[in-house]
Amino acid sequence: MAKEELKQKCICFLPLGDENVASSRLRCFKIGEALSKRGFTTWTYPGNRSSDFLFIQKRTDDNAFDAARACKRAGGFVVFDTDDFPSCPEFRKRAGELISLADAVTTATPEQQELARGIFSLPTDKKVFCLPNPADYELLEPSLKLHHSSYPLKVVWFGNVENFPVHRVGAITSLPELEFHAITNASDALRQQFPQCVFHAWSYCGFSAAISSFDICVLSHEGSEISNAKSSNKMATAILHGVPVVASCTPDYERLARAAGVAQWLYDDLQGMLRCVEMLREPQTRNAYLRTAQQTVWKECDVDQVVSRFLAILGSLDR
């Protein structure tokens, strides 16, 4: 099905949460907004319109099943999207049942494609596509931040509080003349456990201003195969806000870093992480990092490219 034919169709998104949920924001709201600007007909569940394509983003409740069955009865196509694999048995059971109704599955990385096939025991003829994440927040272009200061060095981590790097804080804060910050919705208990960390509450509206004030961002995908398979979106987000990233040498971080020419700032172990942080202490080194990386990262995360990929996936379902 060609793109012009798709413009005659209705595309419905059924996200897991609202725009405060990162995966829903990136994989439903951002894509839906970009499609609407291109003249496509889109809407977000619930609604009273029938859909030709239904994109279910990690939802496994009764509404998801009802919407999927209604779409199939009307001759439409269903895509189940997951950029993570919660270990909850109930989620996996119901997700597997929904996937059996779906025409295709989308994930955020090639590694997640393979995990989806294994975790949900997918047949070989089930279509599983990689749909990368677009750039996050409201940036219209990369932030051309010029770094000037080195002391104290302000290092930041951000993300879901469940992924807070508890095993890294002591080592990072042992470096001289350094402040360690975290942008996350931390509990009082976590704040008390790590008094050496400065916590900042996350909000969608305030994030861009907050992260832009830091010198270096430290990120990791470590532990399980599921964690290692996650996307590089946080790395892209920091770089596009003018903050160089020191990241674990895991698949999608490595792919983005190599494409952007900054693979030397990936680390394999704790000592490697500390060495990278120290090497980025000088402002001129951070500015060189951004000159090398930002434009490539911007192109890699261009929402128009992601939308084109999304439309290609939908178009392939009617063949």
Secondary structure, 3 states (H helix, E strand, C coil): CCHHHHCCCEEEEECCCCCCCHHHHHHHHHHHHHHHHCCCEEEECCCCCCCCEEEEECCCCHHHHHHHHHHHHCCCEEEEECCCCCCCHHHHHHHHHHHHHCCEEEECCHHHHHHHHHHCCCCCCCEEEECCCCCCCCCCCCCCCCCCCCCCEEEEEECCHHHCCCCCHHHHHCCCCEEEEEECCCCHHHHHHCCCEEEECCCHHHHHHHHCCCCEEEECCCCCHHHHCCCCHHHHHHHHCCCCEEEECCHHHHHHHHHHCCHHHEECCHHHHHHHHHHCCCHHHHHHHHHHHHHHHHHHCCHHHHHHHHHHHHHHCCC
